Each structure stands twice: as C-alpha cells, then as structure tokens.
C-alpha cells in the first residue's frame, strides 16, 4: 500500500511538471515591436551572422571581427536602410540558434547562409534571395565517393550540421545513408578528418571555403540542389522587409553586390563568379 | 508539446534507447573501474596509491566534453575506428569513474579501521577482508552520494549529442531544427530525462531505507 502511494505521488509530480512546462511552452514570442522603428531610433541593425563559415562569416581571431560575404552584404544593406552613418551590429549564430534568437528579438535579421525553404517560411519571412548556392559534397582526395549516388548505401555515414537544410536533403537523395549531425562546420570538418564519415555535405559555397582551408580535401559531384540564400526577418515586420528588399535591389543595381561577390569568391577555385554575378 | 511527442515519437524512442544504453554501460563500468581505483588509493603500497591519485585527479578535473572529443577525434586517427556513441560512452565511463572512485574511497575510509584489523587477526587475507568486510559496509554508507553520481551520469550522457551519438539530447537538437519549435522540443526532452532519472532517484532512496538498520 505504502509503495503504491509512493508511485502515485511520483506520477503526480511528473504530470504536474508536464502541465507547468506545457503552459510555459504556449506563451507568445516577445518580439512584437516594430523592428524598423526601433532600428531607426537606435541607428543600429542587429544581424545574426555565422562565425565559423569561411567566405560567408568567419571570426578573425586577430581583431575579433566576423568577416565574410554575408557580413559585407549586411553592412551594405544597413547603409541603404539607415543612411550612411547607420551602424551594423553582429551577433554570432549557428544553424540551430538563429531562428530562436530572431524570434526572441535578440537579433533583427538573419543573414547566415540560410536557404529559403517552405518549412522555414512558415516560421519567418524571407527577403528576396541574395545568393544562389547548391548542395554538394566534400571528400578526402582519392575517395570512392564521386557523387551523391555513391552515398546511397547502407552503412555509409554522411556528416552534416544540425539545423542545416542539407541534412534533410540527404535523407531525400540518399535515404540509405546515415546522417551524423554535428553542432557546427568546424566540428563536422574535424569529424571528416578523423574518418567519422565518408563525406561532409552542405552548400557548395561553404564547402569551397573549407576546401581552400584544408588541403587534401575536394568538392565532388557538383550541386544536386538549388539553395537560394535569403535574409530572414520576423513575421509581421513588413516595413522592415520592404526596406531590406529595396536595399538589396539597390546594391545589385549599383554594382556593390558584384564588388562584394568578387572580393570573396573571385579567387575561389571551382566557383563560377560570372554565373553568380548579378 | 503533444505535437512534438506524437510527430517525432520514433526519434524520441531512439534517443531514449541510446541514452539508456549508454547510461547502463557507463554505470556498470564506471562503478567497477571507480571501485578499483578507490582500492588503489587505500592500499598500503605507495606506488599503487600514486597511480590511483593520478588517474582520479586527471579525469576528475578535465571537462567531460574534452574527454569525449578526445575519443571521438584523436583515437580514430591513431588507434581504432570508434564511432560517436562508443567514444561518448567511453568518455562518460572514465569521467564518472573518477568521481565514483572518490566516493568509494571516502566510504572505505569511513569504515572503522578496527574492522580491517579484526578481520586480519581472524586469519583473513587483505583481499578477503576488503571484499567481505570493508567494502559491504562502505557501500552501505555511500549509497546517497553514489545515487548522486548515477543521476549525474544519466544527465551527463547528453555529451553524446556533441559526438553524434543519437541520444536524447542529439534528437532534441535535431527535432528542434526540424520542427523549428525550440522551446517545446527541449521541454519534451527534459520530461524524457525526468522519466529516466526520477525512478532512479526513487530507487536509490528506497535502497538507502532498506539497508538502514
């Protein structure tokens, strides 16, 4: 009898916790203010950028600044939205943290190698695409993996990053392969080097950056998906989104876009700069 | 929250399976290894005492994540091909064993030295006295702190997420990014951890009561 009582009390505690947690979970997000108004008042736009991705957003340990294509585009857009003295503030995000940070209002917009997908569009709004990437594979030179088809065997392990669209794509293109999700690209690269997987998959732009940093590794198979990158903005921020889109069109029209593209991708082997120029 | 549970049920079940498997393996081996090093530390032989001390101080004072990453990245390069689950579980075992060793040592030392002397005077060897007289009394004393270590072990198994070990935490990260519902994903997983740790906690308390005279 005593034992029964103890079990019921344990169950009671557990169900109480579930109820409390459910109640917390259904609370609305805090960011209901107008982002454009706030940013104009502070003369600052806070951007979520990657800090582990060469060419797009990589932390330079010498001066503690994040540098890359995404960062330069964000700076250019900030100048168009807020005027010449507009200030761009950068917060580091990962594939996994970027949407929660945006929804909590910690950042105003995400410009972090983020592919526009229908699932994500249910959660956030996207600007027009600012870069056309495609998913590809990075392997050790001399690897038997030549394309995504070679991965579709039981027991093949493919490395990806949690929260990246590319992981879901592999499940589609090579359903028999097992995907190992790591927390960021640096870790995924380390895992590739220590032989934890046969290939590392993500967008080609990121992979080219990794290949230039890690001799002995190459991008194979070409792009097997289309991954247009967009700037993500919270739902209900139509004014801000319109301003960002306008700014993107302006920098494409006046050549700023191509200058930034050339700065980062002009000398990357295997990257067709002309095709990506706008 | 209900949506996460129903929609990602297979991922969650897989996660709880790997978490339980890793926890049970680590619990068994860390108890064995921990007890072994605890005995090293109380042996009359000084060299053995030093070995015990060095092992405990090294692994007790390095973050678990570093130990797990060492087995995930370095060992496959030079020694043997081990996957994330194995690497994480080995790391978890070694890390926890150093804490269990300290707990067991404290237990052994809290048993009256007269017990050992009496057993030896009655003709038992050192090992007989240790295993039949001292250790049973020591374990009775250390059940509450040992229970703490076991609960910590289950929670620490979340280190597997960082080496792609398919455990609950790994699934949580994955579900959070698939469903884009971060808050509820982690809450569901929090509840799943409770489902493992609460019964463990109750069992340890039960054991403590049963063994108290």
Interface residues (C-beta under 8 A of the other chain):
Chain A: X6 X10 X13 X14 X17 X18 X21 X22 X24 X25 X95 X96 X99 X100 X119 X120 X122 X123 X159 X162 X163 X164 X168 X180 X181 X182 X183 X187 X190 X191 X193 X194 X195 X196
Chain B: X1 X72 X73 X74 X76 X77 X81 X83 X84 X161 X162 X164 X170 X173 X174 X176 X177 X178 X180 X182 X183 X184 X187 X190 X191 X194 X195 X198 X199 X202
